[in-house]
Amino acid sequence: MEKSTKSRLTEKQLSAYPGNTLFEKIARAVCRAGTLPGKELYESWETARRVRRKYRGGRVMDLAGGHGLLAHIMLLLDDTSPEAVVADLRIPKNAVRLSASIIKTWPRLAGRIQYIEADIDDVEILPEDLVMSVHACGRLTDQVIARAVNAGARVAVLPCCHNLELSDTNGLEGWIDGPLAVDVTRAAKLRATGYTVMTRKIPADITPKNRLLMGHPRGDDF
């Protein structure tokens, strides 16, 4: 099975994850839930791993989070985060099924994942939070970054669906392709706000939209 597959994982794919690693245990929980495509499993896992190498602790804010898989993985990778909030304009009805499947394997997560159906501008962000989003489409990624910066919180985004008509390319599309120009401009703007910026990539065999942008207020020690 390709990591980029958009086919939904079900119990039929359980045999593809026979081992005892954390990833394989998560994958089996996702298969039992039968709610997500394989691509989202790998995107969330690879993003979470890279972010946790740098940022520990804090409440996890999974904005435009959909089913909330990223939020669950972030708590599993670092149990010092007390809770996670999944906020989206519309929470999928079967998100509860995914969460229940994961919590059945890790009961310590019970009561620590909160789903909020709301515009992300209406969600409270605190300075100690870790604000994240995987593939918030187009300008929604800029909205996530802005919410984090306004609160002085750490941020990590994996952008997608770049809209070259609405997003700022800073005139760089004459040298580099448009979507890259948008993400370079995002990194530059984040640095200009007083943030330390880090750039990473998740494997391209999962998604070509694989640029991970992370940042925290300059002077904070992480």
C-alpha positions in Angstrom: 0.0 0.0 0.0 1.4 3.4 -1.0 1.7 6.0 1.8 0.0 8.6 -0.4 -3.2 6.4 -0.8 -6.5 8.2 -0.5 -8.2 4.9 0.1 -9.8 4.6 3.6 -8.0 2.3 6.0 -10.3 -0.4 7.4 -9.8 -3.7 9.3 -8.9 -5.3 6.0 -5.5 -3.4 6.2 -4.7 -4.5 9.8 -2.3 -7.1 8.5 -0.2 -4.3 7.0 0.8 -3.2 10.5 1.7 -6.3 12.5 4.5 -4.9 14.7 4.6 -3.4 18.1 5.9 0.1 17.3 3.9 3.1 18.4 3.2 3.9 14.7 1.9 0.5 14.0 -0.3 0.5 17.1 -1.7 3.9 16.0 -2.2 2.5 12.4 -4.2 -0.4 13.8 -6.4 1.9 15.8 -7.1 3.9 12.7 -7.9 0.8 10.7 -10.4 -0.3 13.3 -12.1 3.0 13.2 -12.4 2.9 9.4 -12.6 6.7 9.1 -9.4 8.0 7.4 -7.4 7.5 4.3 -3.9 6.2 4.6 -2.4 9.5 3.4 -3.8 11.3 6.5 -2.3 8.7 8.8 1.2 9.2 7.4 0.9 13.0 7.1 -0.1 13.3 10.8 2.5 10.9 12.0 5.4 12.4 10.1 4.4 15.9 11.0 4.0 15.1 14.7 7.3 13.3 14.9 9.2 16.3 13.6 7.4 18.9 15.7 7.9 16.9 18.9 11.6 16.7 18.3 11.6 20.5 18.8 8.5 21.3 20.9 7.5 19.5 24.1 4.6 20.2 26.5 1.9 22.7 26.2 -1.8 22.4 25.2 -2.0 21.2 21.6 -4.3 23.3 19.4 -5.1 21.3 16.2 -6.8 24.0 14.1 -8.8 23.0 11.1 -8.2 19.6 12.6 -11.0 17.5 11.1 -11.0 14.1 12.7 -8.2 15.1 15.2 -5.7 12.4 14.5 -2.8 14.8 14.8 -4.0 15.9 18.2 -4.1 12.3 19.5 -0.6 11.5 18.1 0.9 14.6 19.7 -0.3 13.6 23.1 1.0 10.0 22.6 4.4 11.3 21.6 4.6 13.6 24.6 2.5 12.9 27.6 3.5 16.1 29.3 1.0 18.0 27.2 -2.1 18.0 29.4 -4.7 18.1 26.7 -5.4 18.8 23.0 -8.2 20.8 21.3 -9.4 20.0 17.8 -11.2 23.0 16.3 -12.9 23.0 12.9 -15.8 24.8 11.3 -17.4 21.3 10.9 -16.2 18.3 12.9 -16.8 15.1 10.9 -19.5 12.9 12.5 -17.3 9.9 12.7 -14.5 11.8 14.5 -15.9 10.3 17.7 -15.3 6.8 16.3 -11.7 7.5 15.5 -11.1 9.0 19.0 -12.8 6.1 20.7 -10.7 3.6 18.8 -7.4 5.3 19.8 -8.5 5.9 23.5 -9.4 2.2 23.7 -5.8 1.4 23.1 -4.5 4.3 25.3 -7.0 4.9 28.1 -4.8 7.7 29.5 -6.0 9.9 26.7 -9.6 9.8 28.0 -11.0 13.2 28.8 -7.9 15.0 27.3 -9.1 15.5 23.7 -11.7 18.2 23.2 -13.5 18.8 19.9 -14.8 22.4 19.2 -17.0 23.1 16.2 -16.2 26.8 15.5 -14.3 29.2 13.3 -10.7 29.1 14.3 -10.8 32.9 14.9 -13.2 32.2 17.7 -11.0 29.7 19.5 -8.9 31.0 22.5 -5.2 30.6 22.0 -2.8 31.0 25.0 0.9 31.8 24.9 1.9 28.4 26.2 -0.1 26.5 23.5 1.3 24.7 20.6 -0.7 25.7 17.5 -0.7 23.3 14.6 -2.4 22.5 11.4 -1.9 19.9 8.7 -3.0 20.9 5.2 -5.2 23.8 6.1 -6.2 24.8 2.6 -4.9 28.0 1.1 -5.3 31.2 3.2 -6.5 29.1 6.1 -2.8 28.3 6.8 -2.1 32.1 7.1 -5.0 32.3 9.5 -3.5 29.6 11.7 -0.1 31.4 11.7 -1.8 34.7 12.6 -3.7 33.2 15.5 -0.5 31.8 16.9 1.5 35.0 16.5 -1.2 37.1 18.0 -1.0 34.9 21.1 2.8 34.6 21.2 2.4 30.8 20.9 4.5 28.2 19.1 3.3 27.2 15.7 3.7 24.4 13.2 1.9 24.2 9.8 2.1 21.9 6.8 0.5 24.1 4.1 -1.4 23.0 1.0 -3.7 24.2 -1.8 -1.8 27.4 -2.3 -4.0 30.1 -3.9 -1.6 32.3 -5.9 -4.3 34.9 -6.4 -5.0 35.4 -2.7 -1.7 34.5 -1.1 1.4 36.7 -1.0 4.2 35.5 -3.2 6.4 38.6 -2.5 7.1 38.8 -6.2 9.3 35.7 -6.0 7.3 33.6 -8.5 9.6 34.9 -11.3 12.4 32.9 -9.8 10.7 29.9 -8.0 7.4 28.2 -8.4 4.3 29.9 -7.0 3.5 27.6 -4.1 7.2 27.7 -2.9 7.1 31.5 -3.2 4.1 31.6 -0.9 5.7 29.4 1.7 9.1 31.3 1.6 7.1 34.5 2.1 5.3 32.9 5.0 8.6 32.0 6.7 10.0 35.5 6.1 6.9 37.2 7.5 7.0 34.9 10.6 10.6 35.8 11.2 9.8 39.5 10.8 7.3 39.2 13.6 10.1 38.2 16.0 9.9 34.5 15.7 12.7 32.0 15.3 11.8 30.0 12.2 12.6 26.4 11.3 11.8 24.6 8.1 11.5 20.8 7.6 10.0 18.4 5.1 8.0 15.2 5.5 8.6 12.4 3.0 7.5 13.4 -0.6 6.1 9.9 -1.2 3.3 10.8 1.2 2.5 14.2 -0.4 4.2 16.7 -2.6 2.8 19.4 -0.3 5.4 18.4 2.3 7.0 21.6 3.6 6.7 22.0 7.4 7.1 25.5 8.8 7.7 25.8 12.5 8.4 28.8 14.7 8.4 30.2 18.2 8.9 33.7 19.8 12.6 34.7 19.6 14.2 34.4 23.0 12.1 31.5 24.1 14.3 28.5 25.0 13.2 25.3 23.3 
